[in-house]
Amino acid sequence: MTHRLQTPFTRQALAPLRAGDEVLLDGVIYTARDAAHARLVQLLEAGAALPFALPGACIYYAGPTPAPPGRVIGAVGPTTAGRMDGFAPRLLEAGLLGMVGKGRRSAQVLAAMRRAGAVYFGYVGGAGALAAARITACQTIAFEDLGSEAVRRLTVKDFPLTVLADAAGGDLYQSGPAAYLAWKNAQKCGENQEV
């Protein structure tokens, strides 16, 4: 099933999503990788202001390349989400509702997502140039000293995502292989039946 979503997210908007669903996303998302996540959590723990409002926000685990002439951003593919697993539960607790990356999430992050009503989306690794084509604006808003890992505010239009883990506990890294094996076994059973 394909859904159209707009940021900032609400728990109610994310509740119907299930692992494997396709999403076209419009609105504002923020780039942040592990170094930026460490700083965000430090700010939270210190009670300091964050560079963007976390409630309803979506973070894209990416560090874009420099923008070529005539473009707002360079290639911006996802990094491995597991690198942020040590920080994600604290950000989810503070209101983060969407994360975009690639790869599995830890049991702790999946549990924190269920408590928060949050969703983890996947974007295809190696397709950063295609992602850039769906970004209409880019502004560095924090931690400029981190270079490509600085926090950027991106405006996206029809940004294609897949739900990898939903707020109800669904995990495509579990259900996807299981569905494939069930299909494969059904194919073998069909081959063994006499016509």
Residue pairs with C-beta under 8 A, 6 or more apart in sequence:
1 18
1 21
1 22
2 21
2 22
2 23
2 24
3 16
3 17
3 21
3 22
3 23
3 24
4 23
4 24
4 26
5 13
5 14
5 23
5 24
5 25
5 26
5 27
6 13
6 25
6 26
6 27
7 25
7 26
7 27
7 28
7 29
7 56
7 57
7 58
7 98
8 27
8 28
8 53
8 55
8 56
8 57
8 58
8 97
9 56
9 57
9 58
9 97
9 98
9 119
10 56
10 97
11 97
11 116
11 117
11 167
14 97
14 98
14 117
14 118
14 119
14 166
14 167
15 117
15 167
15 168
17 23
17 119
17 163
17 166
17 167
18 163
18 166
18 168
18 170
19 163
19 164
19 165
19 166
19 170
19 171
19 172
19 175
19 176
20 162
20 163
20 170
20 172
20 175
20 176
21 162
21 163
21 166
22 160
22 161
22 162
22 163
23 121
23 160
23 161
23 162
23 163
24 158
24 159
24 160
24 161
25 58
25 121
25 156
25 158
25 159
25 160
25 161
26 156
26 157
26 158
26 159
27 58
27 155
27 156
28 58
28 153
28 154
28 155
28 156
29 57
29 58
29 59
29 60
29 98
29 100
29 154
29 156
29 159
30 52
30 57
30 58
30 59
30 60
30 141
30 151
30 152
30 153
30 154
31 59
31 60
31 61
31 62
31 63
31 64
31 76
31 150
31 151
31 152
31 154
32 40
32 59
32 60
32 61
32 84
32 149
32 151
33 61
33 62
33 63
33 79
33 83
33 84
33 149
34 83
34 84
34 87
34 149
35 143
35 146
35 149
36 142
36 143
36 146
36 149
36 150
36 151
37 84
37 87
37 88
37 91
38 87
39 142
39 143
40 50
40 87
40 91
40 151
41 87
41 90
41 91
43 49
43 50
44 50
44 90
44 91
44 94
45 90
51 141
51 142
51 143
51 151
52 141
52 142
52 151
52 153
53 95
54 91
54 94
54 95
54 96
55 94
55 95
55 97
56 95
56 97
57 95
57 96
57 97
57 98
58 96
58 97
58 98
58 99
58 100
58 121
59 91
59 96
59 98
59 99
59 100
60 76
60 78
60 100
60 101
60 123
60 154
61 78
61 79
61 80
61 81
61 83
61 84
61 99
61 100
61 101
61 102
62 76
62 77
62 78
62 79
62 100
62 101
62 128
62 131
63 76
63 79
63 147
63 148
63 149
64 73
64 74
64 75
64 76
64 128
64 132
64 138
64 148
64 152
65 74
65 75
65 76
65 128
65 148
66 74
67 73
67 74
67 138
68 74
71 132
72 132
72 135
72 136
72 137
72 138
73 132
73 135
73 138
73 152
73 154
74 128
74 132
75 128
75 129
75 131
75 132
76 128
76 131
76 132
76 135
76 154
77 123
77 124
77 125
77 126
77 127
77 128
77 131
78 100
78 101
78 102
78 122
78 123
78 124
78 125
79 101
79 102
80 101
80 102
80 103
81 99
81 101
81 102
81 103
81 104
81 105
81 120
82 103
82 104
82 105
82 106
84 99
84 101
85 105
85 106
85 108
85 109
88 96
88 99
88 105
88 109
88 112
89 108
89 109
89 112
92 109
92 112
92 113
92 115
92 116
92 118
93 112
93 115
93 116
95 116
96 116
96 118
97 116
97 117
97 118
97 119
98 118
98 119
98 120
98 121
99 118
99 119
99 120
99 121
100 120
100 121
100 122
100 123
100 161
101 120
101 121
101 122
101 123
102 122
102 123
102 124
102 125
104 173
105 113
105 120
105 164
105 165
105 171
109 120
110 165
110 169
110 171
112 118
113 119
113 120
113 165
113 167
114 167
114 168
114 169
116 167
117 167
118 167
119 163
119 165
119 166
119 167
120 163
120 164
120 165
121 161
121 162
121 163
121 164
122 161
122 162
122 163
122 164
122 172
123 131
123 159
123 160
123 161
123 162
124 130
131 159
134 156
134 157
134 158
134 159
134 160
135 154
135 155
135 156
135 157
135 159
136 155
136 156
136 157
137 153
137 154
137 155
138 152
138 153
138 154
138 155
139 152
139 153
140 150
140 151
140 152
141 151
141 152
141 153
142 150
142 151
143 149
143 150
143 151
144 150
162 172
163 170
163 172
164 171
164 172
164 173
165 171
165 172
165 173
